[in-house]
Amino acid sequence: MADSLLGPGASATVSVPIISLDVTMRRYISKAAAKSQVEFDYDGPSMKTSVPGPRSQELTKQLGDIQNVGAVNFFCNYEESRGNYLVDVDNNRMLDIYTQISSIPIGYNHPALLKLMANPNHLSTLVNRPALGILPPENFPDKLTESLLSVAPSGMTRVQTMACGSCSNENAYKAMFIWYRNKERGHSTPSGDDLSTCMINQAPGCPDLSILSFMGAFHGRTLGCLATTHSKAIHKLDVPSFDWPIAPFPRLQYPLEEFTKENTQEEAHCLEEVEDLIVKWRQKGKPVAGIVIEPIQAEGGDNHASPDFFRSLRNIARKHGCAFHVDEVQTGGGSTGKFWAHEHWGMDDPADIVSFSKKLLTGGYFHKDELQADQPYRIFNTWMGDPSKNLLLAEVLNVIRRENLLEEVTRSGKALLNGLYALQAQYPGMLSRARGQGTFCAIDICDDATRNSILLKARDKGVLLGGCGDRSIRFRPALVFKEYHVHLFLNIFNDVLNQHK
Ligand SMILES: Cc1ncc(COP(=O)(O)O)c(C=O)c1O
């Protein structure tokens, strides 16, 4: 274990001098940002090789004989990783601001989670993975209540767990179609014709219904989800898809306060398009059963829209009898400063379905009562989630509450965004459109090649970042990313940008 690591349970107050960043990019020591809480973190990045180092390269070659390794960045040492730091197999320790594609809620090897897993009472939950839909364990209702239901979105008391984000969305779409057909029938009993035609993929058993999605959206890579994913061609190429409507997502101009009029017009235009498409597809005989949207389009480039836009869209869905599905797979779990990003819209009835995965450790979706499938096996698979993940999630939620992590996120998010504004002013030809909510932030780089080169240089200096869209960098730290880490990051990022000038 590295010398600078404060082991689990360390209780001393630690004061580490922090190099912080001011608007003119001078380095200085900030007392305000001193690290002063009980930590299980390392003190900073520590790089031994460039990344991937020799051991990672060796392992990539070995795995390459078994799988496509084109996407592998490097191999990790998860035992040594702690808090905000991911350690690789070459003993490089990196400040992780990408966190396994935004899926680590409270950092690596959080002591509370290690303690939970060390409890022998939980062994059988880890060892015996049940087919939850038919043989749930005794404590399953309690665990769901303690974990997922304790963070249920407004107006929703039902939840269905699933394995991953795509599988959650895929089943949520099915739930919307089933709901819509039963609504059309006026009852839930299928006809003989329905039952026979569905077996040969024909209407009316397999009806020509559609789901409206947005250009730039990412909802997963399974067949149904892929029909609503429009972020990168490589995800969709060669895969048959549905003729479903695709609406434009607002393209906001920054800084927002300078472009209020233009952005309002842009959002109004997108909403008009949505209504037009709903009408057109109904006329085509492919009515829109549901609208699916991310509160912030993530993979597609961290595209934001205003709370007004979402409130109007929710009303359009209601007006046209479409279910409204908010995909919070990436935004859910606290990184926007609220547990759900849709809470920023300030609505009592924000959605009919909210899907989740990533930071919630288990996949699944919350839904309104009426979207409950009417018969068993309509929404079903072997595992339907994993009780060991609910166990971990319950403890993650305890930590979030105990440590006020949503407040921390708001605080570090402000510091991060202010730092990005400052850097943007410092490097106007290279950086633009700094944006974000909580620590869910992004910035645009002048072009794709420079973006990619910055990502690699930052990594060699010990900071892991992710790209999204054509030329954005996205920031997806864990909820334990404090102001201290923000300043650490900004200094390194500044060095990297300086090299690119
Ligand atoms: C908004 C959103 N929906 C769905 C998915 C798919 O989730 P998974 O990769 O777990 O299938 C993702 C993954 O990044 C996502 O960001």
The ligand as a Tripos MOL2 file, in Angstrom:
@<TRIPOS>MOLECULE
LIG
   16    16     1     0     0
SMALL
NO_CHARGES

@<TRIPOS>ATOM
      1 C1        -28.2260    7.7820  -20.5550 C.3       1 LIG1
      2 C2        -27.8040    6.3670  -20.7510 C.ar      1 LIG1
      3 N1        -28.7340    5.4230  -20.9820 N.ar      1 LIG1
      4 C3        -28.4100    4.1340  -21.1430 C.ar      1 LIG1
      5 C4        -27.1050    3.7180  -21.0970 C.ar      1 LIG1
      6 C5        -26.7680    2.2700  -21.2890 C.3       1 LIG1
      7 O1        -26.3360    1.7220  -20.0950 O.3       1 LIG1
      8 P1        -25.4660    0.3760  -20.1000 P.3       1 LIG1
      9 O2        -24.1460    0.7240  -20.7120 O.co2     1 LIG1
     10 O3        -25.3760   -0.0060  -18.6580 O.co2     1 LIG1
     11 O4        -26.1920   -0.6270  -20.9020 O.co2     1 LIG1
     12 C6        -26.0880    4.6570  -20.8620 C.ar      1 LIG1
     13 C7        -24.6840    4.2410  -20.8230 C.2       1 LIG1
     14 O5        -23.7610    5.0010  -20.8480 O.2       1 LIG1
     15 C8        -26.4520    6.0190  -20.6870 C.ar      1 LIG1
     16 O6        -25.5310    6.9650  -20.4730 O.3       1 LIG1
@<TRIPOS>BOND
     1     1     2 1
     2     2     3 ar
     3     2    15 ar
     4     3     4 ar
     5     4     5 ar
     6     5     6 1
     7     5    12 ar
     8     6     7 1
     9     7     8 1
    10     8     9 2
    11     8    10 1
    12     8    11 1
    13    12    13 1
    14    12    15 ar
    15    13    14 2
    16    15    16 1
@<TRIPOS>SUBSTRUCTURE
     1 LIG1         1 GROUP 0 **** ****
